[in-house]
Amino acid sequence: MARPSPSHPKVLPVNDSVPSSSSELSPDLADLAHRHGVATEYWDWQGEHVTVSAEAIRAVLAALDVDASMPETTRAALAEADLREWRRRIPPVRVVTQGVAATVHVHVPHGDAVRVWVETEELGDERVLAQVDRWVDPREVDGRLTGEATFAVPIDLPLGWHTLRVEHDGEVSEGWLVVTPARLELPPAVEAHGAAGLMNQVYSVRSRRSWGVGDLADVAELGAWGARTLDSDFMLINPVHAAEPTPPLEASPYLPTSRRFVNPIYIRVEDVPEFAELPAEDRARVDGFAAQARRLNASDEIDRDTAWELKEQALRILFGRPMSIRRAALFEAYCEREGRGLVDFATWSALVRVYGGADAWPEDVQGPDSPGTIRVREEHADEVSFAMWLQWVLDTQLATAQRELRDAGMSVGVVQDLAVGVHPTGADAWSLASAFARGITVGAPPDPYNQRGQDWSQPPWRPDRLEELGYGPFRDMVRAAMRHSGGLRIDHIIGLFRLWWVPAGKAPLEGTYVRYDHDALIGILMLEAQRAGAVVVGEDLGTVEPWVRDYLAERGVLGTSILWFENSENGMPRAPEAYRRLCLASVTTHDLPPTAGYLTGEHMRIREELDLFTRPVEVERAEDDAAQERMMKALRMRGLVSDLGEDAEVGLEDVVEALHRYVSEAPARLVGIAVPDLVGDRRAMNQPGTHREYPNWCLSLAGPDRSPLMLEDIVSSGLARRLGRAVVRGDHAQRPESTDTESTDAKSTDAKSTTGSTAAADAT
């Protein structure tokens, strides 16, 4: 699977409004698209204006259950859109900002009395809302004259998920009133001095105790070493979302079955308390599985299927052992906390074991409440319990990893990564089916790095259904990800503003953008982060509207800056002092080769071999060479590499270190170093725009000779210590800092024209 590859378009306004003229779109169709947040035009990565086809707009509207197939159905859909809000007594959810004046609209028969109040989340206090003197003409709605009354939200309400209630004619209606922070503040230590940390693909970094795949105990061990040896303050890990319960397992961590739950392949078997109490016979069986699994560590590719088959057998033995009274009570408490969501996920896992892939499922198990689903849940209660137990074990091991990193001295600890979407036949898509658009996949239009566009094979959230559900699925997802972490990276955060929808069977170019209520989504994200004490990093590479980065900075959400994509108007690398302050800055990303590989042209070799260029390779190479030479010139000007002349010989490791020192001089509050850079790895972990053509997400950590390396090799590596210490942030507060909203030169990297390899990679 491939995700979007960021690009850097020219400075042009991005306007999703109706175009002034279009031979393809009728005024009614354009108006209907606008009302549902569907873009009728956009500007591509080359700065060209594109009018979306009527066919694409109709397909996207159909996925929102809006019939625009004929002129008469389009007019009928417009009439329905006019009445949608008026048919609601109160909105299902109202998201407001603390300290900012806001109102709520209530619809009742014209002239009728109505009482509105809010019950606060924590204390259960009731606050009556005062009506605002605002006249709105009544409307005829379904044969009844309906009026709209406006009520003021108390400006001093505390943060939280409050209940909004409306009483009319003895009947009470309810909705959510969510009060969110105006700004998410950084932890004091990060605000004052910044933080440096490691960026780790968990599965690829295996220790000698790993079962063929890096696990949560490896995260704790590597992170604690980084804290004590490199003064690291955080460890950003790949998404650890749940995968399929049976092989074949999806390799991409960015195409999970669920974003709320976790992949049990990351469990360290020996750390489950029941392991210590195994009888001799069971212990021997588990040790045998472990021995087989550890042989996989010698391979340079991750064999998830075999590793999980062995680990699952061992975990079933542990699951079969009786728990202590204390452990049983903790498990019960976990299940109660996670509620229906956990039961549905575990039931889906049981269904996969009973019926196989979703394509083979009978009609009576197509939803959590289907008769066949209820039958399977009862008949296979042990399978359901096993899946729930696995999630509890993961929850405890995630908590342990975070605690160990904080105890080792990290100010932030684990930073989890939230993928853009989910597998179309996975647990979330099944249990929350109504919240996802059908006949649509998320993707990206063509850009410099993926000039054919991308289709990520994921169904998008429906913005209308998210609102109807009170944003509960989104809240539960981010709350779970931040429960045992000090931060959360939001992959492709621009997807909370707009997403590129591609109708099924169409090329990525034949899609369009769909808007989301970003104020609500970002506000809820901030509320949950503030409650968890977590930092939020938005991966805002790619085609980003210029105002979005300013908006995120104003709300206290960090952006992402990659050295190779930070360029000034003159094409030279941006000086580190001009980087954004509120960002995670790094030399590379998981969608590019490690730095040593990038410098030696690994990205060019792969793209040429896989025919991913749409321009002559000679042109691509020339631009890449020129970009790297501009970077070398910038390093020389700052005295970070030899200044003996442009022909001076500089060792590869010296250049890698110089690049990291360059980034470390930025005012960025977070600076990351990719674990593969610590050992001189050269192989790309992922090649955007490919699926089976390249072993995406399956390569182990390796040295310069491409031979597998272990976690123990990192710990003993002199290069690792040298590079890690190049980004220590102890005196960072004394360095020059830019403002949160940068100058023209430092702002919005996507607002510059760049070429070839200098275009950002944001893909999965």
CORCOR-V823700 format. One record per run of one state. SS is the DSSP state (H for helix, E for strand, L for the rest). FROM is the first residue (numbers start at 1). TO is the last residue. If there is no record, write none. Layout:
ss:SS from:FROM to:TO
ss:SS from:FROM to:TO
//
This chain:
ss:L from:1 to:26
ss:H from:27 to:35
ss:L from:36 to:37
ss:E from:38 to:38
ss:L from:39 to:40
ss:E from:41 to:43
ss:L from:44 to:48
ss:E from:49 to:51
ss:L from:52 to:53
ss:H from:54 to:63
ss:L from:64 to:70
ss:H from:71 to:83
ss:L from:84 to:84
ss:H from:85 to:87
ss:L from:88 to:92
ss:E from:93 to:97
ss:L from:98 to:101
ss:E from:102 to:109
ss:L from:110 to:114
ss:E from:115 to:119
ss:L from:120 to:125
ss:E from:126 to:128
ss:L from:129 to:130
ss:E from:131 to:131
ss:L from:132 to:138
ss:E from:139 to:141
ss:L from:142 to:143
ss:E from:144 to:153
ss:L from:154 to:159
ss:E from:160 to:168
ss:L from:169 to:170
ss:E from:171 to:180
ss:L from:181 to:187
ss:H from:188 to:193
ss:L from:194 to:194
ss:E from:195 to:200
ss:L from:201 to:201
ss:H from:202 to:204
ss:L from:205 to:215
ss:H from:216 to:230
ss:L from:231 to:233
ss:E from:234 to:237
ss:L from:238 to:240
ss:E from:241 to:242
ss:L from:243 to:255
ss:E from:256 to:256
ss:L from:257 to:257
ss:E from:258 to:262
ss:L from:263 to:263
ss:H from:264 to:266
ss:L from:267 to:268
ss:H from:269 to:271
ss:L from:272 to:272
ss:H from:273 to:277
ss:L from:278 to:279
ss:H from:280 to:298
ss:L from:299 to:300
ss:E from:301 to:301
ss:L from:302 to:303
ss:H from:304 to:319
ss:L from:320 to:324
ss:H from:325 to:355
ss:L from:356 to:357
ss:H from:358 to:360
ss:L from:361 to:362
ss:H from:363 to:365
ss:L from:366 to:370
ss:H from:371 to:379
ss:L from:380 to:380
ss:H from:381 to:407
ss:L from:408 to:412
ss:E from:413 to:418
ss:L from:419 to:421
ss:E from:422 to:423
ss:L from:424 to:426
ss:H from:427 to:431
ss:L from:432 to:432
ss:H from:433 to:435
ss:E from:436 to:436
ss:L from:437 to:439
ss:E from:440 to:444
ss:L from:445 to:453
ss:E from:454 to:455
ss:L from:456 to:457
ss:E from:458 to:458
ss:L from:459 to:460
ss:E from:461 to:461
ss:L from:462 to:462
ss:H from:463 to:468
ss:L from:469 to:471
ss:H from:472 to:482
ss:L from:483 to:486
ss:E from:487 to:490
ss:L from:491 to:492
ss:H from:493 to:496
ss:L from:497 to:497
ss:E from:498 to:503
ss:L from:504 to:507
ss:H from:508 to:510
ss:L from:511 to:511
ss:E from:512 to:515
ss:L from:516 to:517
ss:H from:518 to:532
ss:L from:533 to:534
ss:E from:535 to:538
ss:L from:539 to:545
ss:H from:546 to:555
ss:L from:556 to:557
ss:E from:558 to:562
ss:H from:563 to:565
ss:L from:566 to:566
ss:E from:567 to:567
ss:L from:568 to:572
ss:E from:573 to:573
ss:L from:574 to:575
ss:H from:576 to:578
ss:L from:579 to:582
ss:E from:583 to:586
ss:L from:587 to:594
ss:H from:595 to:599
ss:L from:600 to:601
ss:H from:602 to:609
ss:L from:610 to:616
ss:H from:617 to:637
ss:L from:638 to:651
ss:H from:652 to:664
ss:L from:665 to:669
ss:E from:670 to:674
ss:H from:675 to:678
ss:L from:679 to:698
ss:E from:699 to:699
ss:L from:700 to:701
ss:E from:702 to:702
ss:L from:703 to:707
ss:E from:708 to:708
ss:L from:709 to:710
ss:H from:711 to:715
ss:L from:716 to:717
ss:H from:718 to:727
ss:L from:728 to:731
ss:H from:732 to:734
ss:L from:735 to:748
ss:H from:749 to:751
ss:L from:752 to:755
ss:H from:756 to:758
ss:L from:759 to:764
//
